[in-house]
Amino acid sequence: MRILVVEDEPRLLRNLAKSLREAGYAVDTAETGDDGLFKALTYDYDAVVLDVMLPELDGWQVLEGLRAAKRTPVLMLTARDTTRDRVRGLDTGADDYLVKPFDLAELLARLRALIRRASGHGRSTIEIRDVVIDTRARTVQQSGNPVSLTAREYAILEYLALHRGEVVTRTALYEHLFDESEDTLSNLLDVHVFSIRRKLGADLIATRRGQGYCIES
Amino acid sequence: MRLPTSIRWRLQLWLAFLLVGLLSGFGLTAFQLYRTNRLNQIDGELEQRLAAVAADVRRPPEGPRPLPGDRPAEGEPFRRGELRPHPPFDRGPGFPGFGRPGEPTERWLTNRTIDLSPATRALFDEADTNGFYYAIWFRGDLLLKCSTNAPPDLAAPRHGLGGRLVRAGFRAANREVFLGTEIGDCVLIGRPMQTDLAAMRRFALWLVVAGLAVLAVGLGGGWVIVTRAIRPVETISAAAARISAGNLAERIPVRESGSELGRLAGVLNTTFSRLETAFAQQRQFTADASHELRTPIAVLLSETQTALTRERSPSEYRETIEACQDTAQRMRRLTESLLELARFDAGQEAMQREPQDLAGLARDCAEAIRPLARDRKITLHTDLAPTPVEGDGDRLHQVIINLLTNAIHYNREAGEVRITTTVTGDVSVLRVTDTGPGIAPEDLPRLFHRFYRADPARARSQGRAGLGLAISQAIADAHGGSLEVESRVGEGTTFSLTLPAIEPAVETG
């Protein structure tokens, strides 16, 4: 999952990026509205965390610009918590709203829910035959037994599971699982998929040669 | 009994008191006049009849006059004009030589018949008079003659009359007058008064009914007038209640701005407007203050919660703690500024009054700020003439530093900042001019508002809360001076700190 954080307070931005990366997300950051809107329009993020008070373009303008082109889920962050502000945020097209100061756990939970809803899943666990993926705890069980996956392996599995029945291209996987700060090798993806197959069975993830990967529905 | 507290009911009560008082006074007077007139009229009629009867009684009958000591023949008439006066009989029956019983005159007097003249009889004609009756007594209790319609309980007056007319007034329901003649006769004329008394009662009843009607109309009219009079008050009261309930934007509708209540409504509306503005400012200030505190708290929470999710290396912990410390410092600066403003608002911030030279202070501040200016490649010019003022050196220093910091922060790259001091008339002026982008005219009025920032996001990331100018202005005000701003977009901004000069320019010059 790849997330864009737009926040002008440098410490908060750095810290949010850090905790989101620790939670297994690929994170891009932007300090100004302009930069944020450019990135949000350029890449397909799974979610955008958007501060309202930004230099240059403010959060509302970024949101309007983004909504004109994309349906990327947006979580607004703001220090103003009047009902009017919240209504305005939700009406402009924000998917969720969080008032500063917030708890990190809540921000993460809301992000998970946003991403889940955007991919059409209502629950926090995904079941594929005998494999159960708990997106909240980021754990995987097979026939009731916990299976240990690395963060990257889990991210690939979760992304494929959320897009079950679709063929996910290698480019899409790269876009959603690695952020701009990472330098990745293309065959690394194959290594991770090979590792997942070794742990959960070879037939869970199918390879569509020349297209990408797929978890059959 | 508790009096009603509503003005409407109190006015009604007073009106009722007033009306009842006036109407009873009027009614009683009218009744009294009517009754007096009626009785006077009746008494006049009674007296007219009394005079007629008395004249008939006094008229000597035909016939020879019995002389004292004589034995006049039976039926011998007196001669006209020879009746001698009879003393009042209350002088005692044994008056010497006169009136003793058994004497001829006395017998005659006792046995005489009194004939009323036809004119007099007509006065007592029962067919067309109101039942006037008469009675004539001799010597108190001897009834000589009485009319047929006289009431059976007639009684001679108990005391002597002696030729006097006595208005005896009422006996039961009859009006009667008496006259005692010189020879001891007593004439009574009476008249039954039932019909007159009934008429009086009817009149009284009519007065009461009319009074009640007037009272009802008066009270009704009073109610209408009072309702109309207090309707604006109720409107004001209702509007004030709604405003008090929280709707500060509400105003009292003013219909007649010239009337007393219209003026009151106008004054109240002005007050409500000022209250609303004050509340709005207070709300804005609180919202801004909490907003300013939310971001650092978000940083603190986020930093600490991230650090606590797992074991960290000592360097990571150190980084977190440093971040927390910086954030806490920022919050401290903010709360100190807020407290400072609160003290200025409460008038608790005491200014020291010492002679100062604004030029000297400006020179110190310019030196202190030079490193910052150098960092941003900004040239600092000074043009300082001695400007003696009275004030708090530390506070004025704070103001000048704030103005210089703003001038450097909001300047263009490699811009200029000019600081000048002059004395003009009886004021000392310090000006700080920058070559920045200037401030749009619509933003100028808000410049000194708390938490106002030309570019909110950039200023905040630089750790400034937008309280500096508000505090500077509060300090200038506390010195009896002012802080003003002029700006041209694209050319730059000038802040002028004006303070009263301690000596007139002529003397120092």
Contacts between the chains, C-beta under 8 A, distances in Angstrom:
chain1	res1	chain2	res2	distance
A	8	B	457	4.8
A	8	B	458	7.9
A	8	B	460	7.3
A	8	B	461	5.4
A	9	B	295	5.6
A	9	B	298	7.8
A	9	B	299	6.5
A	9	B	460	7.2
A	9	B	461	6.3
A	10	B	461	6.5
A	11	B	299	4.9
A	11	B	303	7.1
A	11	B	323	5.4
A	11	B	326	7.4
A	11	B	327	6.7
A	12	B	295	7.2
A	12	B	298	5.9
A	12	B	299	4.9
A	12	B	302	6.0
A	15	B	299	7.0
A	15	B	302	4.7
A	15	B	303	5.3
A	15	B	306	5.6
A	15	B	323	7.3
A	16	B	302	6.3
A	18	B	306	5.9
A	19	B	302	7.0
A	19	B	305	7.4
A	19	B	306	4.2
A	19	B	309	7.0
A	22	B	306	7.3
A	22	B	309	6.5
A	22	B	310	7.4
A	31	B	461	8.0
A	53	B	456	5.9
A	53	B	457	5.4
A	53	B	460	7.4
A	54	B	457	5.4
A	55	B	455	6.6
A	55	B	457	3.9
A	55	B	458	4.9
A	55	B	461	7.5
A	58	B	457	7.6
A	79	B	290	8.0
A	79	B	291	4.5
A	79	B	294	4.0
A	79	B	295	5.6
A	79	B	298	7.6
A	80	B	287	7.4
A	80	B	291	6.2
A	82	B	287	7.7
A	99	B	294	7.6
A	100	B	294	4.4
A	100	B	295	6.0
A	100	B	297	7.3
A	100	B	298	4.0
A	101	B	294	5.6
A	101	B	295	7.9
A	101	B	297	3.9
A	101	B	298	3.8
A	101	B	300	7.5
A	101	B	301	5.0
A	101	B	302	7.9
A	102	B	298	6.4
A	102	B	301	7.2
A	102	B	302	7.9
A	103	B	301	6.5
A	103	B	305	6.6
A	104	B	301	7.0
A	104	B	302	5.7
A	104	B	305	4.0
A	104	B	306	6.3
A	104	B	309	7.8
A	105	B	305	7.1
